[in-house]
Amino acid sequence: FLWRPSGRIATTLLGTHPLGTSRSMHQRLMRIVLAAVLVGVAAAADMSSFSRLRAPGMAFASSAGKLFTSTRAGASFRCETRQMSNLLLAKGSISTLFQAKGRTDEALLEAAATLSRKKYVLDVSGIGAIEAQRKSWQKQASELLEERNSKSKNIGMMKSKGEDISAVLAEVDGLKAKVQEAEGKMKEIDEQLEAMLMSVPNGPHSSSPDGAGEEDNVEVARVGVIPTFDFKVKDHVDIGAGLAGMDFGLGSKISGSRFVALQGQVARMHRALAQFMLDTHTTKHGYIEANVPLVVNEESLTGTGQLPKFKEDLFMTRHQDRDFYLVPTAEVPLTNIVRDEILMEEDLPLKLAAHTPCFRSEAGSYGRDTRGLIRQHQFEKVEMVQIVNPKTSYEALEELTGHAEHILQALGLPYRKMELCTGDLGFSAAKTYDLEVWLPAQDTYREISSCSNCEDFQARRLKARFKSTEAKKGTNELVHTLNGSGLAVGRTLVAVLENYQQADGSVAIPTVLQSYMGGLEVLTPPEAKGKKAKKQEEPAAV
């Protein structure tokens, strides 16, 4: 007790004897009351001393918080910010890194069975071995602390009797070194376990269909009429070249393969699509528009699940000896708005939308979709994120997916809705719907939006919580996070160019976009001026 902050405060106020030195009883009682209050406050400081001895992942909030306010559709939402432990692990079952079931053998086996549906093999024996080491060092540290505290108490009594305390002080110092060694070992084990667990994906929801991969995804619905043409269909690359608005050679010259330069009326349509999407989501679907950083830190990407597992897919930059990354999706900065926050239940759901460039290295995609806009290193997307009460997260998933579908329906683009099987689910997702738009030149449907419920998987990594009115007073619950494209702007441009193409090389403009295009109804090829439109040459694949 004496070596802890609270013990030092009490000793300073009261002296070695509970009632201190010769003072009036009134003064002594007042000092005891004051000491009790300060000891309680100092207990928060004690928690940091003992946090290394707890089971990994038990997070403690500091006593200080602040109020954060913003606007949501004319109202305000409030949340308290807490300074949390740096330890990223959360106590509980690994299937959602971790649910609150405890790290028992039974829970590990249950988690392993759940994750096997996602074709992930959980190293139960490896985790169990590390856990056993942690418990061993925890027991040793606890025993050393108990012995040290016992000897520390004797120091005060020996000192009051005038006895020599040098030998006992030496023993206490020796025990201190052993405690520090045990704490160091526990820290190493915590870090080892953390590294292992941070690569464990979210478990699939029970309703997600079982399957090995893309071929086992389940078609939920087809919407719209596939257009027919009485002329030879062109793909968007040739259409864009004919409109003098899409130049892959220029993109390659400026940057490299998998880049493009848009110009003129094609660039204007690209901008119009993004504005239409963002306006629809903010004015009709209740989202708050956000303009967020495009460069994010490791903590942000770890919170949403891109790090550490998918580092090779990211573009990294370095500044002042720190690693930063270009956003692969606005999901990252939008979801991190609630990192280390405690929201008020009445302010859920929190719905956010942003239009941003996105950057992906496309590692492992060599030779795939090398022609055109389908798979680029840089592309733009309007992203939707919802932070919701766990009770309503699956209703929110249907709603969010419907918002993405609304954009496709408004543009008159045929599409199908797919429910992903467990083998095709993303790392952070428990359940996902993909929307696939029809591309006439490929004679198939291609993904244009992916809408996922991550349940509390990201929230645990982010420590994003809310004050529940039903839970015990002072208890906070994890939020559920959802995200979806509403839509990928470049792929939507591809779909519009191909589905609305006309025999003369022009492209009809969907009605909902015409006001964004200054009343223009058709994209028309420029006059040939004695020369044919130059055919696009694709750069070498990367």
Disulfide bonds with the S-S distance in Angstrom:
none
